[in-house]
Amino acid sequence: MAKRRLRTGPTAALPAKPSQADLLRLVRLADPDAREDGADIVAVDVRVHAPVEAEPELVGGVLEQVWACRVVAEGPLPFDYFDRYLAEGIAFRLGGLAVCRGEVTDPADSDRGGPAVILPERPTADDLRAVLSALDGAPKADIGDEADSDDSATDTAPEDATPADATTTEAGTGATVDAEVEAETEAEADAPADTEAEAVAEVAVDPGDDIKPDDFLYTVGDIRVLVVPEKGRPPAVQELLPFATELTAIELRGDDPEKVGALALRLADALNGLIVDRWRFRIDAVEDLLPPG
């Protein structure tokens, strides 16, 4: 494969050559129906090319040896940036780097996103508040009910769009929050200052903006929680789709991936949801959110 195409990406640049079986196992975390096609792997309409040896210059000499897997969209994507997310998710799990449009990034260093609990329907504010209260083990302050909204905003989409030969539009996996800011209630005023799971103000998010800390509806300790529509249809959670026409994501953000993962697992169990990481790969254990040792 031409070096130019590897630099264009999306490409997973790996420190060792993975076997096809290992690569297929990883890709199936993003698409359970991924299949082998000769030496390549195909997920939905995205082809993960077999690894080829590349020069260390591909990643600026950061890796002494480079095995490159280029990811190419050959048809419509199930959600925006799926091809780039595949490359980054593979690189994360195999201790490598991601290359896209000449930019080299380390997925393990990224702080632009976190895991999400995907649900077949949106929980009410009261239901989610009750679940968070039960998980944290203490009564929480009340807020008013949420209003429906059709506005969308970018979630954790990469800063750069995928190359022109990958059929991707410039929008993220999407987020909608209400524009109503709740006044502090008497119960909130009386709540202890160290209450760990409390509602925070709801604010509008402009389309195309990244989610900011102020956008989160709830906090649990130092973990922020936001309920948003999940745009597109991530193949990793396709088992939910027969029961829902629209999916909902509970996005979690925090500095400690183990604590965030533990809360995600408890929320998924309580709400019968499925967990995906920021690249929309299926997560079944806290360890899946950590870079390889």
C-alpha positions as a Python dict, from the first residue, in 0.01 Angstrom:
ca = {
    (1, 'M'): (0, 0, 0),
    (2, 'A'): (131, 347, -85),
    (3, 'K'): (286, 533, 209),
    (4, 'R'): (78, 836, 117),
    (5, 'R'): (-241, 644, 184),
    (6, 'L'): (-114, 528, 523),
    (7, 'R'): (-44, 890, 618),
    (8, 'T'): (-387, 993, 494),
    (9, 'G'): (-549, 727, 711),
    (10, 'P'): (-740, 654, 914),
    (11, 'T'): (-459, 414, 1005),
    (12, 'A'): (-379, 216, 1319),
    (13, 'A'): (1, 214, 1359),
    (14, 'L'): (93, -79, 1583),
    (15, 'P'): (420, -180, 1754),
    (16, 'A'): (380, -548, 1658),
    (17, 'K'): (197, -739, 1388),
    (18, 'P'): (-137, -870, 1517),
    (19, 'S'): (-271, -1201, 1399),
    (20, 'Q'): (-584, -1192, 1189),
    (21, 'A'): (-768, -1376, 1467),
    (22, 'D'): (-672, -1113, 1725),
    (23, 'L'): (-763, -829, 1491),
    (24, 'L'): (-1099, -989, 1412),
    (25, 'R'): (-1171, -1030, 1784),
    (26, 'L'): (-1107, -660, 1842),
    (27, 'V'): (-1308, -540, 1543),
    (28, 'R'): (-1601, -753, 1658),
    (29, 'L'): (-1616, -538, 1972),
    (30, 'A'): (-1724, -258, 1737),
    (31, 'D'): (-1928, -477, 1501),
    (32, 'P'): (-2025, -828, 1618),
    (33, 'D'): (-2089, -922, 1254),
    (34, 'A'): (-1740, -827, 1133),
    (35, 'R'): (-1598, -1092, 900),
    (36, 'E'): (-1278, -1194, 730),
    (37, 'D'): (-1246, -1109, 361),
    (38, 'G'): (-924, -1263, 240),
    (39, 'A'): (-648, -1108, 450),
    (40, 'D'): (-870, -809, 540),
    (41, 'I'): (-1156, -766, 785),
    (42, 'V'): (-1483, -597, 696),
    (43, 'A'): (-1706, -430, 954),
    (44, 'V'): (-2035, -300, 811),
    (45, 'D'): (-1905, -123, 497),
    (46, 'V'): (-1561, -45, 638),
    (47, 'R'): (-1253, -245, 540),
    (48, 'V'): (-967, -293, 785),
    (49, 'H'): (-672, -378, 564),
    (50, 'A'): (-428, -648, 672),
    (51, 'P'): (-128, -503, 859),
    (52, 'V'): (170, -406, 647),
    (53, 'E'): (515, -313, 772),
    (54, 'A'): (581, 59, 755),
    (55, 'E'): (868, 293, 828),
    (56, 'P'): (888, 445, 1178),
    (57, 'E'): (867, 786, 1009),
    (58, 'L'): (493, 721, 970),
    (59, 'V'): (457, 806, 1338),
    (60, 'G'): (752, 1041, 1368),
    (61, 'G'): (985, 772, 1497),
    (62, 'V'): (785, 722, 1818),
    (63, 'L'): (766, 348, 1750),
    (64, 'E'): (1077, 152, 1659),
    (65, 'Q'): (875, -86, 1445),
    (66, 'V'): (543, -10, 1279),
    (67, 'W'): (273, -237, 1145),
    (68, 'A'): (2, -30, 979),
    (69, 'C'): (-365, -121, 934),
    (70, 'R'): (-542, 126, 709),
    (71, 'V'): (-918, 160, 756),
    (72, 'V'): (-1128, 250, 451),
    (73, 'A'): (-1501, 322, 429),
    (74, 'E'): (-1649, 152, 123),
    (75, 'G'): (-2012, 250, 178),
    (76, 'P'): (-2244, 436, 417),
    (77, 'L'): (-2125, 449, 777),
    (78, 'P'): (-2354, 340, 1064),
    (79, 'F'): (-2259, 664, 1239),
    (80, 'D'): (-2022, 950, 1166),
    (81, 'Y'): (-1650, 883, 1205),
    (82, 'F'): (-1699, 508, 1243),
    (83, 'D'): (-1396, 445, 1020),
    (84, 'R'): (-1170, 671, 1225),
    (85, 'Y'): (-1309, 532, 1550),
    (86, 'L'): (-1219, 181, 1430),
    (87, 'A'): (-859, 283, 1366),
    (88, 'E'): (-828, 461, 1700),
    (89, 'G'): (-997, 182, 1896),
    (90, 'I'): (-769, -80, 1743),
    (91, 'A'): (-462, 133, 1815),
    (92, 'F'): (-572, 187, 2176),
    (93, 'R'): (-615, -184, 2242),
    (94, 'L'): (-287, -285, 2081),
    (95, 'G'): (-70, -14, 2233),
    (96, 'G'): (-29, 177, 1908),
    (97, 'L'): (-91, 519, 1759),
    (98, 'A'): (-354, 653, 1520),
    (99, 'V'): (-275, 843, 1200),
    (100, 'C'): (-533, 1053, 1016),
    (101, 'R'): (-468, 1325, 759),
    (102, 'G'): (-103, 1337, 857),
    (103, 'E'): (-175, 1385, 1227),
    (104, 'V'): (-40, 1127, 1473),
    (105, 'T'): (-227, 1082, 1801),
    (106, 'D'): (-202, 848, 2096),
    (107, 'P'): (-554, 727, 2180),
    (108, 'A'): (-441, 640, 2533),
    (109, 'D'): (-369, 1011, 2597),
    (110, 'S'): (-703, 1138, 2470),
    (111, 'D'): (-933, 1312, 2717),
    (112, 'R'): (-1203, 1408, 2469),
    (113, 'G'): (-1449, 1141, 2568),
    (114, 'G'): (-1547, 860, 2795),
    (115, 'P'): (-1771, 555, 2804),
    (116, 'A'): (-2145, 564, 2753),
    (117, 'V'): (-2430, 342, 2867),
    (118, 'I'): (-2658, 290, 2566),
    (119, 'L'): (-3029, 238, 2639),
    (120, 'P'): (-3324, 151, 2414),
    (121, 'E'): (-3524, 439, 2559),
    (122, 'R'): (-3456, 762, 2747),
    (123, 'P'): (-3509, 738, 3125),
    (124, 'T'): (-3712, 1010, 3292),
    (125, 'A'): (-3534, 1256, 3517),
    (126, 'D'): (-3703, 1097, 3820),
    (127, 'D'): (-3600, 745, 3718),
    (128, 'L'): (-3239, 839, 3657),
    (129, 'R'): (-3223, 1043, 3976),
    (130, 'A'): (-3356, 744, 4170),
    (131, 'V'): (-3100, 510, 4012),
    (132, 'L'): (-2811, 747, 4083),
    (133, 'S'): (-2933, 794, 4440),
    (134, 'A'): (-2956, 419, 4494),
    (135, 'L'): (-2608, 363, 4351),
    (136, 'D'): (-2458, 633, 4570),
    (137, 'G'): (-2655, 523, 4878),
    (138, 'A'): (-2790, 861, 4989),
    (139, 'P'): (-3095, 1084, 4917),
    (140, 'K'): (-3038, 1345, 4647),
    (141, 'A'): (-3176, 1685, 4565),
    (142, 'D'): (-3469, 1702, 4324),
    (143, 'I'): (-3488, 1888, 3994),
    (144, 'G'): (-3777, 1950, 3760),
    (145, 'D'): (-3865, 1714, 3476),
    (146, 'E'): (-3675, 1747, 3150),
    (147, 'A'): (-3845, 1879, 2837),
    (148, 'D'): (-3808, 1714, 2500),
    (149, 'S'): (-3564, 1871, 2256),
    (150, 'D'): (-3467, 1801, 1895),
    (151, 'D'): (-3152, 2014, 1886),
    (152, 'S'): (-2831, 1819, 1831),
    (153, 'A'): (-2466, 1877, 1916),
    (154, 'T'): (-2136, 1704, 1860),
    (155, 'D'): (-2037, 1454, 2127),
    (156, 'T'): (-1677, 1329, 2114),
    (157, 'A'): (-1616, 1352, 1740),
    (158, 'P'): (-1255, 1386, 1624),
    (159, 'E'): (-1137, 1736, 1542),
    (160, 'D'): (-1054, 1641, 1182),
    (161, 'A'): (-1294, 1480, 940),
    (162, 'T'): (-1196, 1155, 776),
    (163, 'P'): (-1033, 1161, 432),
    (164, 'A'): (-1237, 1231, 122),
    (165, 'D'): (-1249, 866, 20),
    (166, 'A'): (-1427, 776, 343),
    (167, 'T'): (-1793, 870, 324),
    (168, 'T'): (-1815, 1069, 645),
    (169, 'T'): (-2003, 1387, 724),
    (170, 'E'): (-1879, 1645, 970),
    (171, 'A'): (-2096, 1573, 1271),
    (172, 'G'): (-2035, 1376, 1588),
    (173, 'T'): (-2236, 1104, 1755),
    (174, 'G'): (-2466, 1378, 1870),
    (175, 'A'): (-2597, 1524, 2191),
    (176, 'T'): (-2913, 1707, 2291),
    (177, 'V'): (-2978, 1873, 2623),
    (178, 'D'): (-3254, 2101, 2738),
    (179, 'A'): (-3221, 2476, 2746),
    (180, 'E'): (-3402, 2517, 3076),
    (181, 'V'): (-3195, 2611, 3381),
    (182, 'E'): (-3361, 2489, 3701),
    (183, 'A'): (-3383, 2724, 4000),
    (184, 'E'): (-3234, 2590, 4318),
    (185, 'T'): (-3503, 2419, 4524),
    (186, 'E'): (-3542, 2428, 4898),
    (187, 'A'): (-3435, 2065, 4912),
    (188, 'E'): (-3116, 2148, 4724),
    (189, 'A'): (-3044, 2439, 4954),
    (190, 'D'): (-3079, 2210, 5256),
    (191, 'A'): (-2869, 1930, 5106),
    (192, 'P'): (-2523, 1871, 5256),
    (193, 'A'): (-2239, 2039, 5070),
    (194, 'D'): (-2063, 1707, 5023),
    (195, 'T'): (-2358, 1530, 4864),
    (196, 'E'): (-2197, 1325, 4588),
    (197, 'A'): (-2476, 1289, 4332),
    (198, 'E'): (-2663, 1612, 4273),
    (199, 'A'): (-2837, 1764, 3975),
    (200, 'V'): (-2664, 2053, 3802),
    (201, 'A'): (-2809, 2316, 3571),
    (202, 'E'): (-2919, 2216, 3223),
    (203, 'V'): (-2785, 2437, 2945),
    (204, 'A'): (-2823, 2456, 2572),
    (205, 'V'): (-2554, 2311, 2346),
    (206, 'D'): (-2495, 2469, 2008),
    (207, 'P'): (-2474, 2227, 1713),
    (208, 'G'): (-2112, 2149, 1634),
    (209, 'D'): (-1981, 2233, 1982),
    (210, 'D'): (-1797, 1979, 2195),
    (211, 'I'): (-1962, 1889, 2523),
    (212, 'K'): (-1826, 2108, 2802),
    (213, 'P'): (-1823, 2045, 3179),
    (214, 'D'): (-2112, 2286, 3234),
    (215, 'D'): (-2335, 2079, 3004),
    (216, 'F'): (-2366, 1783, 3239),
    (217, 'L'): (-2698, 1721, 3409),
    (218, 'Y'): (-2576, 1528, 3713),
    (219, 'T'): (-2261, 1465, 3911),
    (220, 'V'): (-2171, 1155, 4111),
    (221, 'G'): (-1864, 1241, 4312),
    (222, 'D'): (-1619, 1367, 4051),
    (223, 'I'): (-1796, 1186, 3766),
    (224, 'R'): (-2021, 1390, 3536),
    (225, 'V'): (-2330, 1239, 3378),
    (226, 'L'): (-2518, 1356, 3069),
    (227, 'V'): (-2823, 1200, 2901),
    (228, 'V'): (-2823, 1251, 2523),
    (229, 'P'): (-2972, 1095, 2210),
    (230, 'E'): (-2730, 850, 2046),
    (231, 'K'): (-2713, 954, 1683),
    (232, 'G'): (-2663, 678, 1432),
    (233, 'R'): (-2669, 307, 1502),
    (234, 'P'): (-2348, 176, 1659),
    (235, 'P'): (-2318, -188, 1548),
    (236, 'A'): (-2182, -282, 1893),
    (237, 'V'): (-2529, -233, 2045),
    (238, 'Q'): (-2737, -367, 1758),
    (239, 'E'): (-2910, -613, 1993),
    (240, 'L'): (-3097, -315, 2141),
    (241, 'L'): (-3228, -195, 1805),
    (242, 'P'): (-3512, -446, 1755),
    (243, 'F'): (-3672, -288, 2060),
    (244, 'A'): (-3603, 78, 1985),
    (245, 'T'): (-3611, 317, 1693),
    (246, 'E'): (-3396, 572, 1875),
    (247, 'L'): (-3121, 501, 2125),
    (248, 'T'): (-3022, 705, 2429),
    (249, 'A'): (-2670, 741, 2567),
    (250, 'I'): (-2575, 818, 2926),
    (251, 'E'): (-2234, 975, 2877),
    (252, 'L'): (-1989, 957, 3168),
    (253, 'R'): (-1681, 1175, 3214),
    (254, 'G'): (-1420, 1165, 3487),
    (255, 'D'): (-1046, 1163, 3545),
    (256, 'D'): (-1031, 812, 3691),
    (257, 'P'): (-1125, 556, 3421),
    (258, 'E'): (-1162, 278, 3678),
    (259, 'K'): (-1417, 474, 3881),
    (260, 'V'): (-1598, 584, 3565),
    (261, 'G'): (-1604, 226, 3436),
    (262, 'A'): (-1736, 93, 3765),
    (263, 'L'): (-2023, 344, 3761),
    (264, 'A'): (-2096, 262, 3395),
    (265, 'L'): (-2123, -108, 3479),
    (266, 'R'): (-2361, -39, 3767),
    (267, 'L'): (-2577, 192, 3555),
    (268, 'A'): (-2591, -62, 3272),
    (269, 'D'): (-2700, -332, 3514),
    (270, 'A'): (-2964, -111, 3676),
    (271, 'L'): (-3107, 19, 3346),
    (272, 'N'): (-3057, -290, 3126),
    (273, 'G'): (-2818, -107, 2897),
    (274, 'L'): (-2495, -184, 2714),
    (275, 'I'): (-2163, -3, 2758),
    (276, 'V'): (-1943, 130, 2480),
    (277, 'D'): (-1620, 327, 2501),
    (278, 'R'): (-1559, 661, 2329),
    (279, 'W'): (-1491, 477, 2001),
    (280, 'R'): (-1818, 281, 2033),
    (281, 'F'): (-1646, -51, 2106),
    (282, 'R'): (-1838, -281, 2339),
    (283, 'I'): (-1719, -279, 2702),
    (284, 'D'): (-1782, -568, 2941),
    (285, 'A'): (-1530, -497, 3219),
    (286, 'V'): (-1359, -196, 3375),
    (287, 'E'): (-1026, -323, 3242),
    (288, 'D'): (-1152, -272, 2885),
    (289, 'L'): (-1131, 104, 2939),
    (290, 'L'): (-764, 96, 3040),
    (291, 'P'): (-470, 107, 2799),
    (292, 'P'): (-277, -220, 2771),
    (293, 'G'): (-23, -269, 3047),
}
